[in-house]
Amino acid sequence: TKIQIMKLIINFTENPAMTRELVSCKVPSELISLFNKEWDREILLNILTLFENINDNIKSEGLASSRKEFSRSSLFFLFKESGVCVKKIKALANHNDLVVKVKVLKVLTKL
């Protein structure tokens, strides 16, 4: 079910018009635990795609300069302001799965 939920959320992130609402949502800090190298490939690729889409949409929608409007418990803060996601993604660069490594490098080059 985690994979199905991730795919549903990824579908939302593929629509830039949904970005402001999506990144405004309050999220549990435990969401960051999805960047865990122990998860299987599909979950890691989904969470990396989620982060990549949100990052791309924040840039394309010009939301980075609007960061004051997002609360500390928002998805925006977790993904962009806290720095925790970037650290977790960098840690995945040492993953033993080549496909995950390639995706990590792709995401990191867009930051």
N, C-alpha and C positions, 0 to 999 in steps of 0.2 A: 504493500500500500504506500510506502514511502516514495517509491518510484512514480506511482500514478499521481500522487499529490505534487511531486516535483514537476512532472510534465504539465500538470494543470497550471501551476504557477509560472512555468516557463512560457506557456502560451500567453499569459497575461503580459509577461515582459517583452514579448515580441511585438506588442502594440505600443509604440511610443506615446500615444495619446493617454495611455493608462499609467504612465510613469509617475506623475505627481501623486496620484491617489495611492499607488502601490508603495512608493517609498515613504509616504506619510503614515502608513500603517504601523501600529505598535507591534513589535515582535519580541518574543522572549530572547534573552541573550543566549539561550541554549542553541539557537539557530546556528551559531558559529561552530557548534560541535559537529556539524555536517562536513566541515573541512577536516575530516579525520582520515589519515592515510590507511586506516584499518577497514574503511568501508570498501565495498566492491566497486569495480570500475564504473558501472552504470550510475551509481549514486554520485560518485565524485565528478563524473563528466556532466551530470545534470546540475549539480551545485555550481560548478565552474561556468557552465552555460548561463545559469541564472545570474551569477555575478557579472559575467561579461555583458549580457543584455542590459542589465540595469545600469552598469557603468557607461555603456554606449549611449543609452537613452538619456541619462543624466547630462551627458555632454551635448547630445544633439538637441535636447529640449532647453538647454541653458540653465539647468537647475543647480549647478555647482555654486553659482553666485547667490543662490537663494537659501543657502544652508541654515540661516537663522530662523527660518520658518519651520524647521523640522525639530521635533523633540528628541531628547537623548535616547528615548526608547523606540525611535522609529527605525525602519529598515534603512533609510538614508544614512542615519548616524552610524548604524552598525556597519554598513558596507563602505561608507566613504570617510567618515570623520574619526572613527575610533582607531583606525589603523590595524585593528585585530584581524580583519579579513585578509589584508595584504600579507601580514605575517604568516597566517595559516596557509595562504596560497603559495607563498615562497617556500614554506616547509614541504609542500607537495612536489616541489621541483625534484626532490630526491626519491620520488615514488618509484617502485620497481616496475610499474607498467608503463611502457613507452607511450601509449596513447594518452595516458593521463599526463605524462611529462610534457608532451607536445602541446596539449591543451593548456597546461599551466603556463608554458612559455608564451603562447599566443595571448593569453589573458594579461600576463605581466607586461608585455610590450605595449598594451593599450592603456596602461595606467598613466 
